[in-house]
Amino acid sequence: MRERPPGLYAAALTALAGTAITAVAGCSGGPAEPAAGGRTRITVADLPPTTQQNVRQQFLNQVAAFEKANPDIDIEPRESKWEAKTFATRLAGGQVETVFQVPLTEPQGLIKRGQVADISGEVSALPHAATFDKRALAPATDQAGRVYGLPTSQFALGLVYNRQLFDKAGLDVAKPPTTWDEVRAAAKTITDKTGVPGFGVPATNNTGGWIFTTMTYTYGGRVQQDSGGKAVATLDTEQSRAVLGLLKGMRWTDGSMGTQHLRNAADLAKDFAAGKVAMMIATPSSYTEFATQFGGTAEVFGMAALPSAGTPATLLGGKVAVVSPKATAAERAAAVKWIDFFFLKPRYDTKAAATVAAAKAADDVPVGFPYVSLYGPAVADPVLRAEREHANVPVANFEPYEKGVAAQEFVTEPAVAGQDMYAALDTAVQAILTREDAEPAEELRKAQDKAAAALDRARQ
């Protein structure tokens, strides 16, 4: 595939919006001014900046279309983005938008602190509300079942593998590993028969800790847990030691991980596309970079669900749209209507999904790889079929992922000081991969101390 500006894709989104831009809204400031004529005005965050004119125009077109469909609601878009460090101050000062997006790690903390609105009533009235995938709603749902946000994008990590190297090593490309023992065996076979490292993990820029956390989930472990209302680091556990032990065995006993170990996730993805590593952990959407940025060959790309050590689980990431707790009932209702219109409709409306997919394909944007749907199969499957009428990726190569991920538990990233925890774990991963005498328990104790200090700072 070649890379070029998204002309037809942009045009399709404009056509879906169905109208021209009538106004350009402000970028920051306090609450929206009351609308005239009894209309409700709300502010929405995440307007793309002027440096991204194409996607900004698409956003504004959608605003205009929404206002045409809902003449009693005015939308004021702003360029503001979620920032954890400034959120509490902005909320106290009335500066937070009516609708804003937060990472999947944030909703539970915001719910406990009363910093987002309960939108259960509004959500229950949405199209296909009864078919929401409970795993997708879980990050923004409290223990009583009240909903405080709606997912806008989600991803679940899996195992990406090079089908050509599997074939050369005599492995069945249709039956990729489902356990870590099988990963280890396959990696050694590939290295022995092709000379290519069978498995790779990143170890810098916090990506080592991110992948380590993902692997820990599949052993049934967690790197952070709640204790008496406080987040505590739980890095030095039997499950975490098993992960580092696996990596140590593959690196030093099997020799199946090569010698390049100070890479970040992007470096590893580039090496994978070049055929310099046979397996890695990534998302299905990594196919986009594989094909358009790194020049990978489509038929080579294979995708399986994340292997496990007895606990079918994977790391879930993404964003959630939430509503300000200061919103009035009318503003809350308008906010959920906007979230549904802008974020959710392409996930349940087959016509909208097909229109966007056709435009993406015409612009050589990859179409057809799986993603985490916000809805159950009754809604999600027809949408996926409509999109795949325009598929330009090797859909069959993703089947092992689709079958496996359907039975997995989705576990979110650490909710407090997550990046600091990943940084602490980077050091442990680096040590295991670069020093043969490094011991998992010792490295995890060091990482535990660093993570605990980071959580202490986060609570101050």
C-alpha positions in Angstrom: 0.0 0.0 0.0 1.2 3.5 -0.7 0.7 6.4 1.7 -1.1 9.6 0.5 -3.3 12.3 1.9 -6.8 11.0 3.0 -8.7 12.8 0.3 -11.7 10.5 -0.3 -11.8 9.5 3.4 -12.1 13.1 4.3 -14.8 13.7 1.6 -16.8 10.7 2.9 -16.8 12.1 6.5 -17.9 15.5 5.1 -20.7 13.8 3.2 -21.8 12.0 6.3 -21.9 15.3 8.1 -24.2 16.5 5.3 -23.7 20.2 5.6 -21.2 23.0 5.4 -19.5 24.7 8.3 -21.5 27.6 9.6 -19.2 28.7 12.4 -15.8 28.0 14.0 -15.9 27.8 17.8 -13.5 29.1 20.4 -10.6 27.1 21.8 -10.7 27.6 25.5 -12.3 29.5 28.4 -15.0 29.0 30.9 -18.5 27.4 30.6 -20.5 27.9 27.4 -22.6 31.0 27.2 -26.4 30.2 27.4 -27.9 29.6 24.0 -30.6 31.8 22.7 -34.2 30.8 22.1 -34.4 28.1 24.8 -31.7 26.0 23.2 -29.1 24.1 25.2 -25.4 24.8 24.7 -22.6 22.5 25.6 -18.9 22.6 25.2 -16.9 19.6 23.8 -13.2 19.0 24.0 -10.7 17.5 21.5 -11.2 19.8 18.6 -8.1 19.1 16.4 -5.7 22.1 16.2 -5.4 24.4 13.2 -2.2 22.6 12.3 -4.3 19.6 11.4 -6.7 21.3 9.0 -8.1 18.1 7.4 -9.3 16.4 10.6 -10.3 19.7 12.1 -12.6 20.3 9.2 -14.1 16.8 9.6 -14.8 17.5 13.2 -16.5 20.8 12.5 -18.5 19.2 9.8 -19.8 16.7 12.3 -20.7 19.5 14.7 -22.7 21.3 12.0 -24.5 18.1 11.1 -25.3 17.4 14.7 -26.7 20.9 15.2 -28.9 20.5 12.0 -30.3 17.2 13.4 -30.7 18.7 16.8 -31.8 22.3 16.4 -32.4 22.8 20.1 -28.7 22.1 20.9 -25.6 24.2 20.2 -22.1 22.8 20.3 -19.1 24.8 21.2 -16.0 22.8 20.4 -12.6 23.5 22.0 -9.1 22.4 21.5 -8.6 21.4 25.1 -7.2 17.9 25.9 -7.4 15.8 29.1 -4.5 16.6 31.4 -4.5 14.8 34.8 -2.3 17.3 36.5 -4.6 20.3 35.8 -8.0 18.6 35.8 -9.0 19.2 39.4 -8.1 22.9 39.2 -10.0 23.3 36.0 -13.0 21.5 37.4 -13.0 23.7 40.5 -12.8 26.8 38.4 -15.6 25.8 36.0 -13.2 25.4 33.1 -13.9 21.8 32.2 -15.9 21.1 29.0 -19.3 19.4 29.2 -17.9 16.5 27.2 -14.3 15.4 27.3 -12.3 12.2 26.8 -10.1 10.5 29.3 -7.8 7.4 29.0 -9.3 4.1 30.1 -7.2 4.2 33.3 -9.0 7.3 34.7 -12.8 6.8 35.0 -12.8 4.7 38.3 -10.8 7.4 40.1 -12.9 10.2 38.7 -16.1 8.3 39.8 -14.8 7.8 43.3 -14.0 11.5 43.6 -17.3 12.7 42.1 -15.6 14.4 39.2 -17.8 13.0 36.4 -21.6 12.8 36.0 -23.7 9.7 36.3 -25.2 9.2 32.8 -26.9 5.9 33.4 -30.4 7.2 32.5 -29.3 8.9 29.3 -27.2 5.8 28.2 -30.2 3.4 28.8 -32.2 5.4 26.2 -29.5 5.1 23.5 -29.9 2.9 20.4 -28.8 -0.6 21.1 -28.1 0.2 24.7 -29.0 -3.3 25.8 -26.3 -4.8 23.5 -23.3 -2.9 24.9 -20.5 -5.3 25.6 -20.2 -5.2 29.4 -16.4 -5.6 29.1 -16.3 -2.3 27.1 -18.5 -0.5 29.6 -16.8 -1.8 32.7 -14.0 0.8 33.0 -16.6 3.5 33.4 -19.1 1.6 35.5 -19.2 1.6 39.3 -19.9 -1.4 41.6 -23.6 -0.5 41.7 -23.8 -0.7 37.9 -24.1 3.0 37.3 -22.5 4.2 34.1 -20.3 7.3 34.1 -18.8 7.3 30.6 -19.0 5.7 27.1 -16.0 4.1 25.4 -15.0 5.9 22.2 -12.0 3.7 21.2 -10.6 0.5 22.6 -7.8 -1.9 21.8 -6.8 -5.3 23.1 -3.3 -6.5 22.7 -2.4 -9.8 21.0 0.5 -11.7 19.5 1.6 -10.6 16.1 3.6 -13.2 14.2 5.5 -13.5 10.9 3.7 -16.2 8.8 6.5 -16.6 6.4 9.1 -17.3 9.2 6.6 -19.7 10.8 6.4 -21.6 7.5 10.1 -21.7 7.0 10.5 -23.1 10.5 8.0 -25.8 9.7 5.4 -24.4 12.1 1.6 -24.3 11.3 0.8 -20.7 10.4 -2.9 -21.4 11.1 -2.2 -22.5 14.6 -0.1 -19.9 16.4 0.9 -20.3 20.0 -1.9 -20.0 22.6 0.3 -20.5 25.7 3.7 -19.0 26.8 5.3 -22.4 26.7 4.2 -22.7 23.1 5.6 -19.2 22.4 8.9 -20.2 23.9 9.1 -23.5 21.9 8.1 -21.7 18.6 10.6 -18.9 19.2 13.5 -21.4 19.6 12.4 -23.4 16.6 12.3 -20.3 14.4 15.7 -19.1 15.6 17.3 -22.6 15.2 15.9 -23.1 11.7 16.0 -19.5 10.3 18.5 -17.6 12.4 15.9 -14.9 13.1 15.1 -14.0 16.7 11.8 -15.8 17.4 10.4 -13.3 19.9 11.0 -9.7 20.9 9.8 -7.3 23.5 10.6 -3.5 23.8 12.5 -2.3 26.9 12.7 1.5 26.7 10.5 4.6 26.8 8.1 2.9 29.3 7.1 0.4 26.6 9.0 -2.4 28.3 6.9 -1.9 31.5 3.8 -1.7 29.4 4.4 -5.1 27.7 5.6 -6.6 30.9 2.3 -5.6 32.6 0.3 -7.1 29.7 2.2 -10.4 30.1 1.6 -10.4 33.9 -2.1 -10.1 33.4 -2.0 -13.4 31.4 -0.4 -15.1 34.5 -3.3 -13.9 36.7 -1.2 -11.1 38.3 -1.6 -7.4 38.6 1.0 -4.7 39.0 -1.2 -2.4 41.0 -4.1 -3.0 43.3 -6.5 -1.0 45.5 -5.9 -1.3 49.3 -8.2 0.6 51.5 -9.0 3.1 48.8 -5.3 3.6 47.9 -3.4 2.3 44.9 -0.5 0.1 45.9 2.3 -1.4 43.7 2.2 -5.2 43.5 5.2 -5.8 41.2 7.2 -8.4 43.2 4.8 -11.4 42.9 4.9 -15.0 41.8 3.3 -14.0 38.5 5.6 -11.2 37.8 8.7 -13.3 38.6 7.3 -15.9 36.2 7.2 -13.3 33.4 10.8 -12.3 33.9 11.8 -15.9 34.3 10.3 -16.7 30.9 12.1 -13.8 29.3 15.4 -14.8 30.9 15.1 -18.4 29.8 14.3 -17.3 26.2 17.1 -14.8 26.1 20.0 -16.7 27.8 19.1 -20.4 27.7 17.3 -20.6 24.3 19.1 -17.7 22.6 15.8 -17.0 20.8 15.5 -13.2 21.4 18.5 -11.9 19.6 20.9 -9.3 21.0 19.1 -6.0 20.4 17.3 -5.2 23.6 17.2 -1.4 24.0 14.3 -0.8 21.6 11.0 0.9 22.2 7.7 -0.4 20.7 8.1 1.5 17.5 11.7 0.2 17.0 10.4 -3.3 17.5 7.5 -2.8 15.1 9.9 -1.6 12.4 12.2 -4.7 12.9 9.2 -7.0 12.7 8.1 -5.5 9.4 11.6 -6.0 8.1 11.5 -9.7 9.1 14.1 -9.3 11.8 11.9 -10.7 14.6 9.2 -13.4 14.3 6.8 -12.5 17.1 5.9 -9.5 19.3 3.0 -8.2 21.3 0.9 -5.5 19.6 -2.6 -4.4 18.6 -4.4 -5.4 15.4 -4.2 -1.7 14.3 -0.4 -2.1 14.2 -1.0 -3.5 10.8 -1.5 0.1 9.6 2.1 1.1 10.5 3.3 -2.3 9.3 1.9 -1.8 5.8 1.9 2.0 5.3 5.0 3.2 7.2 7.4 0.2 7.3 6.6 -1.4 4.0 5.6 -4.8 5.3 4.2 -7.5 3.0 0.5 -8.1 3.8 0.6 -11.9 3.5 3.4 -12.1 6.1 1.3 -10.5 8.9 -0.4 -12.9 11.3 -2.3 -12.1 14.5 -3.3 -14.3 17.4 -4.9 -13.6 20.8 -2.5 -13.0 23.6 -1.1 -16.3 24.9 -1.7 -17.2 28.5 -0.3 -19.1 31.4 -3.7 -20.3 32.5 -5.6 -17.0 32.7 -7.1 -15.8 29.4 -6.7 -12.1 29.7 -5.3 -9.1 27.8 -4.6 -5.5 28.4 -7.4 -3.1 27.3 -6.5 0.4 26.4 -8.4 3.3 24.8 -10.5 6.3 25.7 -13.8 7.1 27.4 -16.1 10.1 26.8 -17.4 11.5 30.1 -19.6 14.4 31.2 -18.8 17.2 33.6 -20.5 16.7 37.0 -21.5 20.4 36.8 -23.7 19.7 33.8 -27.4 20.4 34.2 -29.9 17.7 33.3 -30.5 19.3 29.9 -26.8 19.6 29.2 -26.2 16.0 30.3 -28.8 14.8 27.9 -27.3 16.9 25.1 -23.9 15.6 25.9 -24.9 12.0 25.6 -26.6 12.7 22.3 -23.4 14.2 21.0 -21.3 11.2 22.2 -23.7 8.9 20.5 -23.7 10.9 17.2 -20.0 11.5 17.0 -18.4 8.4 18.5 -20.9 5.5 18.6 -23.0 5.7 15.4 -20.3 4.3 13.1 -20.1 1.3 15.5 -23.8 0.4 15.2 -25.0 1.9 11.9 -24.0 -0.4 9.0 -24.6 2.3 6.4 -22.3 4.8 8.1 -19.7 2.1 8.8 -19.7 1.1 5.1 -19.4 4.7 3.8 -16.4 5.4 6.0 -14.8 2.0 5.2 -15.2 2.5 1.4 -13.6 6.0 1.7 -10.7 4.6 3.7 -10.0 1.9 1.3 -10.1 4.3 -1.6 -7.4 6.3 0.2 -5.3 3.2 0.8 -6.0 3.3 4.5 -6.1 -0.3 5.9 -9.7 -1.6 6.4 -10.9 -4.9 7.7 -8.6 -5.7 10.7 -10.5 -6.5 13.9 -11.0 -4.1 16.8 -12.7 -4.2 20.2 -16.3 -3.5 19.5 -18.4 -1.5 22.0 -21.4 -3.8 21.3 -22.3 -7.5 21.4 -22.3 -9.7 18.3 -25.9 -8.9 17.3 -24.8 -5.3 16.5 -21.1 -5.6 16.0 -21.1 -8.5 13.5 -23.2 -6.7 10.8 -21.1 -3.6 11.1 -17.9 -5.6 10.7 -19.4 -7.4 7.7 -20.3 -4.0 6.1 -16.8 -2.7 6.7 -15.2 -5.9 5.3 -17.0 -5.5 2.0 -14.2 -2.9 1.5 -11.4 -4.8 3.2 -7.9 -4.3 1.8 -6.1 -6.3 4.5 -5.6 -10.1 4.8 -8.7 -10.7 6.9 -8.1 -14.5 7.3 -4.8 -13.8 8.9 -6.5 -12.2 11.9 -8.9 -15.2 12.6 -6.8 -16.6 15.5 -7.0 -13.3 17.2 -10.7 -12.8 16.7 -11.5 -16.3 18.0 -9.3 -16.0 21.0 -10.0 -12.5 22.2 -13.7 -13.2 22.4 -13.1 -15.4 25.5 -10.5 -13.2 27.2 -10.9 -10.9 30.2 -10.1 -7.3 29.5 -7.9 -5.7 32.1 -7.1 -2.0 32.0 -3.7 -0.3 32.6 -2.6 0.8 36.1 -4.9 3.6 37.1 -2.5 5.7 39.2 1.0 6.8 38.1 0.9 4.2 35.4 3.8 5.7 33.3 6.0 5.9 36.4 5.3 2.2 37.1 6.1 1.3 33.5 9.4 3.3 33.8 10.3 1.3 36.9 9.6 -2.0 35.1 11.6 -0.9 32.1 14.7 -1.2 34.2 13.8 -4.7 35.3 13.2 -5.9 31.8 16.4 -4.3 30.6 18.4 -5.9 33.3 17.0 -9.4 32.5 17.7 -9.0 28.8 21.1 -7.5 29.0 22.7 -9.2 32.1 22.8 -13.0 32.3 23.3 -12.8 36.1 20.2 -10.6 36.7 17.7 -12.3 38.9 13.9 -11.7 38.5 13.1 -11.4 42.2 15.9 -8.9 42.8 15.0 -6.7 39.8 11.4 -6.7 40.8 12.2 -5.7 44.3 14.0 -2.7 42.9 11.2 -1.9 40.6 8.7 -2.3 43.5 10.6 0.4 45.5 10.6 2.8 42.6 6.9 2.3 41.9 5.9 2.6 45.5 7.7 6.0 45.7 5.9 7.1 42.6 2.5 6.2 44.1 3.4 8.1 47.3 4.2 11.2 45.2 0.9 10.8 43.3 -1.1 10.8 46.5 0.5 14.1 47.8 
